[in-house]
């Protein structure tokens, strides 16, 4: 379940992006009751995209910010309480790692649900049902 963290260069101190990914991943797993799950832990993947200053925008105007996007099966991030808790915590993580200089109104997030059957783990395309069974076994 990929997480994309997009950052305008300089909004976090150099090297803090790895800490952000670790904490956001742990938060995602914890809010789904999957901390330490042997199937999901290695399959919550992430990557960081850096955007040069002057190349990220809000309202059509240049802005320095951070964006968190998840791509999950429809059963993940399906509950509003989980959505609120996870994305709220992700926002706090980025704010804290910036030393408070990245204001929360410059941290955006969204979740995208994938089409059932498009999850590929260990070279096998899995339906939501098959994925759920694998997670339960882990």
BAPALO-451323 format. One record per atom (N, C-alpha, C, O): residue in one letter; x, y, z. Coordinates in pm, whole numbers. Example, Ala and Ser with C-alpha at 12.3 -4.5 7.8 and 13.67 -1.06 7.14 Angstrom:
residues 2
[a,[1319,-569,780]]
[a,[1230,-450,780]]
[a,[1320,-330,780]]
[a,[1424,-332,846]]
[s,[1285,-225,708]]
[s,[1367,-106,714]]
[s,[1290,3,787]]
[s,[1341,114,804]]
***
This chain:
residues 138
[x,[85,-116,0]]
[x,[0,0,0]]
[x,[89,122,0]]
[x,[138,164,105]]
[x,[110,177,-116]]
[x,[205,286,-126]]
[x,[158,417,-62]]
[x,[41,455,-70]]
[x,[253,482,0]]
[x,[235,616,53]]
[x,[331,705,-23]]
[x,[450,674,-34]]
[x,[281,815,-77]]
[x,[366,911,-144]]
[x,[373,1036,-58]]
[x,[270,1094,-22]]
[x,[495,1076,-25]]
[x,[518,1200,49]]
[x,[587,1295,-47]]
[x,[699,1270,-91]]
[x,[520,1404,-79]]
[x,[576,1505,-167]]
[x,[608,1628,-82]]
[x,[524,1676,-6]]
[x,[731,1677,-96]]
[x,[778,1789,-16]]
[x,[841,1896,-103]]
[x,[919,1865,-193]]
[x,[807,2020,-78]]
[x,[884,2127,-137]]
[x,[1021,2123,-69]]
[x,[1029,2115,54]]
[x,[1127,2128,-146]]
[x,[1261,2122,-89]]
[x,[1277,2226,21]]
[x,[1244,2343,3]]
[x,[1329,2179,133]]
[x,[1359,2269,244]]
[x,[1252,2278,351]]
[x,[1276,2339,455]]
[x,[1133,2217,330]]
[x,[1030,2228,433]]
[x,[1061,2139,554]]
[x,[1013,2165,665]]
[x,[1141,2036,534]]
[x,[1192,1955,644]]
[x,[1344,1966,643]]
[x,[1404,1980,537]]
[x,[1406,1960,760]]
[x,[1552,1957,762]]
[x,[1604,1835,684]]
[x,[1541,1729,683]]
[x,[1717,1852,619]]
[x,[1776,1744,538]]
[x,[1782,1615,618]]
[x,[1826,1614,733]]
[x,[1738,1506,556]]
[x,[1742,1375,617]]
[x,[1619,1337,697]]
[x,[1601,1220,729]]
[x,[1532,1432,729]]
[x,[1414,1403,810]]
[x,[1304,1332,731]]
[x,[1208,1283,790]]
[x,[1318,1327,599]]
[x,[1215,1260,520]]
[x,[1208,1111,553]]
[x,[1099,1052,552]]
[x,[1321,1049,583]]
[x,[1321,906,619]]
[x,[1248,886,752]]
[x,[1172,790,767]]
[x,[1270,973,847]]
[x,[1201,966,976]]
[x,[1050,989,956]]
[x,[968,924,1020]]
[x,[1016,1082,867]]
[x,[874,1107,838]]
[x,[808,982,782]]
[x,[699,945,826]]
[x,[873,917,686]]
[x,[817,796,626]]
[x,[801,687,731]]
[x,[697,621,736]]
[x,[902,667,814]]
[x,[894,564,918]]
[x,[775,591,1010]]
[x,[695,501,1036]]
[x,[762,713,1059]]
[x,[655,745,1152]]
[x,[517,740,1086]]
[x,[421,694,1148]]
[x,[506,785,963]]
[x,[378,780,892]]
[x,[338,635,864]]
[x,[221,599,877]]
[x,[434,552,826]]
[x,[407,409,803]]
[x,[360,342,932]]
[x,[260,270,932]]
[x,[431,367,1041]]
[x,[392,310,1170]]
[x,[251,356,1209]]
[x,[172,277,1262]]
[x,[221,482,1184]]
[x,[88,535,1215]]
[x,[-19,464,1133]]
[x,[-123,425,1186]]
[x,[6,449,1004]]
[x,[-90,382,916]]
[x,[-119,241,968]]
[x,[-235,202,981]]
[x,[-15,165,997]]
[x,[-33,28,1046]]
[x,[-106,27,1180]]
[x,[-199,-51,1199]]
[x,[-66,113,1273]]
[x,[-127,117,1405]]
[x,[-276,151,1397]]
[x,[-357,88,1465]]
[x,[-312,249,1316]]
[x,[-453,290,1307]]
[x,[-540,185,1238]]
[x,[-662,193,1243]]
[x,[-478,87,1176]]
[x,[-552,-25,1117]]
[x,[-537,-153,1199]]
[x,[-582,-259,1157]]
[x,[-475,-142,1316]]
[x,[-457,-259,1402]]
[x,[-362,-361,1342]]
[x,[-374,-481,1368]]
[x,[-265,-314,1261]]
[x,[-176,-406,1190]]
[x,[-29,-387,1226]]
[x,[59,-436,1154]]
[x,[0,-317,1335]]
[x,[139,-302,1375]]
[x,[205,-438,1394]]
[x,[154,-521,1468]]
[x,[316,-461,1327]]
[x,[387,-587,1337]]
[x,[332,-700,1252]]
[x,[388,-810,1252]]
[x,[224,-676,1178]]
[x,[169,-781,1092]]
[x,[273,-820,988]]
[x,[324,-734,916]]
[x,[303,-948,979]]
[x,[412,-995,893]]
[x,[382,-982,744]]
[x,[474,-983,662]]
[x,[255,-971,708]]
[x,[218,-952,567]]
[x,[218,-803,533]]
[x,[279,-762,434]]
[x,[151,-724,614]]
[x,[133,-583,578]]
[x,[255,-496,605]]
[x,[285,-407,526]]
[x,[327,-521,714]]
[x,[439,-432,745]]
[x,[535,-416,628]]
[x,[568,-303,593]]
[x,[582,-525,564]]
[x,[675,-505,451]]
[x,[606,-459,323]]
[x,[674,-424,226]]
[x,[473,-458,321]]
[x,[402,-419,199]]
[x,[339,-280,207]]
[x,[269,-238,115]]
[x,[364,-209,315]]
[x,[331,-66,318]]
[x,[457,3,270]]
[x,[553,22,346]]
[x,[456,41,145]]
[x,[573,100,81]]
[x,[556,251,75]]
[x,[447,303,95]]
[x,[665,320,47]]
[x,[657,466,40]]
[x,[768,519,-48]]
[x,[872,455,-67]]
[x,[745,636,-100]]
[x,[852,708,-168]]
[x,[831,858,-146]]
[x,[721,905,-120]]
[x,[942,928,-156]]
[x,[944,1073,-133]]
[x,[974,1142,-265]]
[x,[1064,1103,-339]]
[x,[897,1245,-293]]
[x,[918,1326,-411]]
[x,[952,1467,-363]]
[x,[879,1526,-284]]
[x,[1064,1521,-411]]
[x,[1100,1658,-378]]
[x,[1066,1749,-495]]
[x,[1092,1717,-611]]
[x,[1007,1861,-462]]
[x,[969,1961,-561]]
[x,[1052,2087,-533]]
[x,[1061,2132,-419]]
[x,[1111,2141,-637]]
[x,[1189,2264,-622]]
[x,[1099,2378,-575]]
[x,[982,2383,-612]]
[x,[1154,2469,-495]]
[x,[1080,2588,-457]]
[x,[1036,2660,-583]]
[x,[1111,2671,-680]]
[x,[914,2710,-580]]
[x,[857,2776,-697]]
[x,[787,2682,-792]]
[x,[732,2726,-893]]
[x,[788,2550,-761]]
[x,[723,2452,-848]]
[x,[611,2375,-777]]
[x,[564,2274,-828]]
[x,[569,2423,-661]]
[x,[452,2367,-594]]
[x,[357,2484,-568]]
[x,[400,2596,-540]]
[x,[227,2455,-577]]
[x,[128,2563,-580]]
[x,[6,2531,-495]]
[x,[-29,2415,-475]]
[x,[-59,2635,-447]]
[x,[-190,2627,-384]]
[x,[-268,2750,-431]]
[x,[-218,2863,-423]]
[x,[-386,2728,-479]]
[x,[-465,2839,-531]]
[x,[-399,2907,-650]]
[x,[-424,3024,-677]]
[x,[-314,2832,-721]]
[x,[-245,2886,-838]]
[x,[-122,2969,-807]]
[x,[-58,3020,-898]]
[x,[-89,2983,-679]]
[x,[26,3063,-637]]
[x,[134,2972,-577]]
[x,[101,2871,-514]]
[x,[261,3007,-597]]
[x,[368,2926,-539]]
[x,[353,2913,-387]]
[x,[320,3009,-318]]
[x,[377,2793,-338]]
[x,[367,2766,-196]]
[x,[469,2658,-160]]
[x,[501,2572,-242]]
[x,[520,2665,-40]]
[x,[605,2558,12]]
[x,[515,2472,101]]
[x,[447,2524,190]]
[x,[516,2342,77]]
[x,[427,2256,153]]
[x,[465,2111,149]]
[x,[573,2073,102]]
[x,[374,2031,199]]
[x,[390,1886,202]]
[x,[256,1822,167]]
[x,[150,1875,201]]
[x,[263,1709,98]]
[x,[144,1636,55]]
[x,[163,1489,88]]
[x,[268,1431,59]]
[x,[63,1428,149]]
[x,[64,1285,182]]
[x,[-51,1221,104]]
[x,[-166,1263,116]]
[x,[-19,1120,23]]
[x,[-122,1048,-50]]
[x,[-105,899,-27]]
[x,[5,846,-36]]
[x,[-216,833,2]]
[x,[-216,688,17]]
[x,[-294,624,-96]]
[x,[-388,683,-150]]
[x,[-253,505,-132]]
[x,[-329,422,-227]]
[x,[-352,289,-156]]
[x,[-258,216,-123]]
[x,[-479,260,-134]]
[x,[-513,144,-53]]
[x,[-630,68,-115]]
[x,[-701,121,-200]]
[x,[-650,-58,-72]]
[x,[-773,-125,-110]]
[x,[-890,-55,-39]]
[x,[-869,20,56]]
[x,[-1011,-81,-86]]
[x,[-1127,-7,-36]]
[x,[-1155,-31,112]]
[x,[-1223,51,174]]
[x,[-1106,-138,169]]
[x,[-1132,-164,310]]
[x,[-1036,-90,403]]
[x,[-1060,-83,523]]
[x,[-928,-34,348]]
[x,[-835,45,429]]
[x,[-879,191,425]]
[x,[-933,237,325]]
[x,[-855,261,532]]
[x,[-897,401,543]]
[x,[-1044,420,504]]
[x,[-1081,521,445]]
[x,[-1126,320,538]]
[x,[-1267,325,504]]
[x,[-1351,388,615]]
[x,[-1461,438,589]]
[x,[-1301,387,737]]
[x,[-1373,440,851]]
[x,[-1329,585,875]]
[x,[-1209,614,876]]
[x,[-1426,676,893]]
[x,[-1392,818,908]]
[x,[-1306,844,1031]]
[x,[-1219,931,1028]]
[x,[-1327,771,1139]]
[x,[-1243,789,1258]]
[x,[-1099,752,1228]]
[x,[-1007,820,1274]]
[x,[-1077,646,1153]]
[x,[-941,606,1115]]
[x,[-880,711,1022]]
[x,[-764,747,1037]]
[x,[-958,759,927]]
[x,[-910,863,835]]
[x,[-865,986,913]]
[x,[-755,1038,893]]
[x,[-952,1032,1002]]
[x,[-922,1152,1080]]
[x,[-798,1132,1167]]
[x,[-710,1219,1173]]
[x,[-791,1018,1234]]
[x,[-678,992,1323]]
[x,[-548,979,1245]]
[x,[-447,1039,1282]]
[x,[-549,900,1137]]
[x,[-425,879,1061]]
[x,[-376,1007,994]]
[x,[-261,1045,1012]]
[x,[-462,1073,918]]
[x,[-417,1192,847]]
[x,[-385,1306,943]]
[x,[-297,1387,916]]
[x,[-456,1313,1055]]
[x,[-422,1411,1158]]
[x,[-284,1385,1216]]
[x,[-206,1478,1237]]
[x,[-255,1258,1243]]
[x,[-123,1223,1297]]
[x,[-13,1246,1194]]
[x,[95,1293,1229]]
[x,[-39,1212,1068]]
[x,[60,1237,963]]
[x,[92,1386,954]]
[x,[208,1425,939]]
[x,[-11,1470,963]]
[x,[9,1614,960]]
[x,[94,1659,1079]]
[x,[186,1739,1063]]
[x,[64,1607,1197]]
[x,[141,1643,1317]]
[x,[285,1599,1305]]
[x,[376,1672,1345]]
[x,[308,1480,1250]]
[x,[445,1429,1232]]
[x,[526,1526,1146]]
[x,[638,1562,1182]]
[x,[470,1568,1033]]
[x,[541,1659,943]]
[x,[564,1795,1007]]
[x,[671,1853,994]]
[x,[463,1844,1076]]
[x,[475,1972,1146]]
[x,[588,1964,1250]]
[x,[673,2053,1257]]
[x,[588,1858,1329]]
[x,[690,1842,1434]]
[x,[830,1826,1374]]
[x,[925,1889,1422]]
[x,[843,1744,1271]]
[x,[975,1722,1211]]
[x,[1030,1848,1145]]
[x,[1151,1862,1128]]
[x,[942,1940,1110]]
[x,[988,2067,1052]]
[x,[1035,2163,1160]]
[x,[1081,2273,1130]]
[x,[1024,2122,1285]]
[x,[1056,2212,1395]]
[x,[949,2318,1414]]
[x,[973,2423,1473]]
[x,[828,2290,1362]]
[x,[717,2382,1374]]
[x,[712,2489,1265]]
[x,[623,2573,1265]]
[x,[809,2485,1173]]
[x,[812,2589,1068]]
[x,[716,2560,953]]
[x,[675,2652,883]]
[x,[681,2434,933]]
[x,[584,2398,829]]
[x,[447,2400,896]]
[x,[413,2310,973]]
[x,[369,2502,865]]
[x,[239,2515,931]]
[x,[143,2408,879]]
[x,[153,2362,766]]
[x,[50,2371,965]]
[x,[-43,2264,931]]
[x,[-132,2299,812]]
[x,[-182,2210,744]]
[x,[-151,2429,787]]
[x,[-232,2466,671]]
[x,[-155,2457,541]]
[x,[-206,2493,435]]
[x,[-31,2410,549]]
[x,[51,2387,430]]
[x,[86,2239,415]]
[x,[180,2201,345]]
[x,[6,2156,484]]
[x,[20,2010,474]]
[x,[-114,1955,428]]
[x,[-214,1966,499]]
[x,[-116,1897,310]]
[x,[-238,1844,251]]
[x,[-228,1692,242]]
[x,[-119,1636,236]]
[x,[-343,1626,241]]
[x,[-342,1480,230]]
[x,[-467,1431,159]]
[x,[-569,1500,154]]
[x,[-456,1312,105]]
[x,[-572,1245,47]]
[x,[-546,1096,37]]
[x,[-431,1051,38]]
[x,[-654,1023,29]]
[x,[-644,878,12]]
[x,[-717,836,-114]]
[x,[-827,885,-143]]
[x,[-657,746,-187]]
[x,[-715,694,-310]]
[x,[-738,545,-290]]
[x,[-649,473,-245]]
[x,[-858,498,-325]]
[x,[-887,355,-319]]
[x,[-868,293,-457]]
[x,[-916,345,-557]]
[x,[-797,182,-460]]
[x,[-767,113,-585]]
[x,[-880,19,-625]]
[x,[-963,-19,-542]]
[x,[-881,-18,-749]]
[x,[-977,-113,-802]]
[x,[-949,-251,-741]]
[x,[-834,-294,-735]]
[x,[-1054,-318,-697]]
[x,[-1040,-451,-639]]
[x,[-968,-544,-737]]
[x,[-1001,-549,-855]]
[x,[-870,-615,-686]]
[x,[-796,-711,-768]]
[x,[-667,-657,-826]]
[x,[-595,-729,-895]]
[x,[-636,-531,-799]]
[x,[-516,-472,-858]]
[x,[-396,-472,-764]]
[x,[-290,-420,-800]]
[x,[-410,-531,-644]]
[x,[-295,-538,-553]]
[x,[-204,-652,-595]]
[x,[-249,-765,-611]]
[x,[-78,-621,-613]]
[x,[20,-722,-651]]
[x,[120,-736,-537]]
[x,[197,-644,-508]]
[x,[118,-852,-473]]
[x,[214,-882,-367]]
[x,[279,-1015,-399]]
[x,[212,-1113,-431]]
[x,[409,-1017,-391]]
[x,[486,-1139,-420]]
[x,[457,-1191,-561]]
[x,[458,-1311,-586]]
[x,[431,-1098,-654]]
[x,[409,-1134,-793]]
[x,[271,-1188,-824]]
[x,[248,-1243,-932]]
[x,[177,-1172,-729]]
[x,[42,-1224,-747]]
[x,[-57,-1110,-732]]
[x,[-57,-1039,-632]]
[x,[-142,-1092,-833]]
[x,[-251,-994,-822]]
[x,[-356,-1052,-729]]
[x,[-403,-1164,-748]]
[x,[-393,-974,-627]]
[x,[-484,-1024,-524]]
[x,[-611,-941,-517]]
[x,[-607,-819,-528]]
[x,[-723,-1010,-500]]
[x,[-850,-942,-475]]
[x,[-849,-891,-330]]
[x,[-763,-929,-251]]
[x,[-945,-805,-297]]
[x,[-956,-758,-159]]
[x,[-976,-876,-64]]
[x,[-919,-878,46]]
[x,[-1055,-974,-105]]
[x,[-1080,-1091,-22]]
[x,[-951,-1169,2]]
[x,[-921,-1205,116]]
[x,[-875,-1194,-103]]
[x,[-749,-1268,-89]]
[x,[-650,-1189,-4]]
[x,[-578,-1247,77]]
[x,[-645,-1058,-23]]
[x,[-557,-975,56]]
[x,[-596,-978,203]]
[x,[-510,-989,291]]
[x,[-726,-970,229]]
[x,[-774,-978,367]]
[x,[-737,-1110,433]]
[x,[-699,-1112,551]]
[x,[-747,-1219,358]]
[x,[-709,-1350,412]]
[x,[-559,-1356,443]]
[x,[-519,-1410,545]]
[x,[-478,-1300,354]]
[x,[-333,-1299,375]]
[x,[-297,-1215,497]]
[x,[-209,-1253,576]]
[x,[-364,-1101,513]]
[x,[-338,-1014,629]]
[x,[-377,-1084,757]]
[x,[-303,-1079,855]]
[x,[-493,-1151,758]]
[x,[-538,-1223,877]]
[x,[-441,-1335,914]]
[x,[-421,-1363,1032]]
[x,[-382,-1398,815]]
[x,[-286,-1506,841]]
[x,[-154,-1451,894]]
[x,[-79,-1522,961]]
[x,[-125,-1323,863]]
[x,[2,-1261,905]]
[x,[-3,-1212,1045]]
[x,[95,-1157,1095]]
***
